[in-house]
Amino acid sequence: MNGFFYKLLVGTSRLCGSWMFVVISRIIALGYFLFSSRVKESLRFYAVLYPERGRLYCLWCAFNQFQNFTTIHFDRFLAARQREVSYTSNGWERLEEVIGNQGGILLMSHLGNWEIAATLLKQQRDDLKLLLYMGTKEKEGVERVQKEGLRNSGVTIIGVDQEENSPFTAVEGIRFLRAGGLVSMAGDIVWRSDQRSVKVSFLGHDAYLPEAPFVFSLVSGAPLFVFFAFRTGKNDYHFILSEQIQIKASSRGDREMAILQAAQNYADLLEKTLREHPLEWYHFDKFIH
């Protein structure tokens, strides 16, 4: 959906009520499910996740995956109408230990609602310094609205060009960490073909994770945290923070193994959580090979 039609949907729903947003967004999701080429990848993914199930079950999972994705946009719509997100949390105290000290790196995933996750962090502690690295596209529609909402909540956004790499983007992240802030990076998507990645095992297959978050942790000394936010009701969430993942290498030669172990640790946690929330997987591109 491009930005114009998204704003039109929001404007119409403000006049007619939130039910209008739900109905239209679910019809749009149905259209994507029926005609998008990405459905094929969803079916392949669920066939790997449920090898003992038939194609019909995987089709049902993919349908619900597309339908559930609409709740991300719906809750953004509710938040824009000044409806505060209700939430419970598990692991917030782990972040409290590093905020204002060495800082921390948050590994966000396309499992659950990472956008709400960032908003909840600011809601939990308004003075929190939070920086998000987000990919940029030549033509942004809903993504532009998404970024505007995050900036309005006090989150710093750095756009990472998916075609070019700039060292200055990394400098700002290190500065945030040294100030005791939090830096959020996508842990499960490789944007460019020339981007450095780490091969891990996921669902018995190979998957490739971006190396950058793990290098950030190694260089800065800041720990990694895996962060998930799952919907428990209308504009109601539960967020989960993992234990610290520390990356330490006694020599330059040990760095590659330290990064690989940390990446596999993240992949194992992602797989475990995916099995608990299989229909909230919103990674529509190829992830497993």
JOHU-V654306 format. One line per field, one symbol per residue. ss: DSSP state (2 for helix, 1 for strand, 0 for the rest). psi: psi as a letter, one per 30 degrees, with the letter a starting at -180 (. if undefined). burial: b if it has 24 or more other ideal C-beta (glycine too) atoms within 12 Angstrom, else e. A space follows every 50 residues. Layout:
ss = ???
psi = ???
burial = ???
//
This chain:
ss = 00222222222222220222222222222222222002222222222220 00002222222222222222222222222200000111110222220000 00011111001002222222222200000111111100000222222222 22000111111000002222222222220001111100000000001111 11001111110222222222001111111111100111111000100000 022222222222222222222222220222100000010
psi = kleeeeeeeeeeeeeflfeeeeeeeeeeeeeeeefkffeeeeeeefeeei fflleeeeeeeeeeeeeffffeeefeeeefghjkkkllljgefeefffkf cfalkkjllhjajfeeeeeeeeeejfgkjkkkkkkklejkceeeeeeeee efggkkkjkjkfflkkffeeeeeeeeefggakkkkkfgkjelfgkklkkl kjhglklkkkfeeeeeeeefgklkkkkkkkkfajhklkkkkllkjkjkkf leffeeeeeeeeeeeeeeeeeeeeffifggjhjflkek.
burial = beeeebeebbeebeeeebeebbebbbebbeebbeeeebbebbbbbbbbbb eeeeeeebeebbbbbbbbbbbbbbbbbbbbeeeebebebebbebbeebbe ebbbbbbbbbbbbbbbbbbbbbbbeeebbbbbbbbeeeeeebbbbbbebb eebebbbbbbeeeeeeeebbebbbebbebbbbbbbbbbbbbeeebebbeb ebbeeebbbbbbbbbbbbbbebbbbbbbbbbeeebebbbbbbebbbbeee eeeeeeebbbbbbbbbbebbbebbeebbbbbbbbbebbe
//
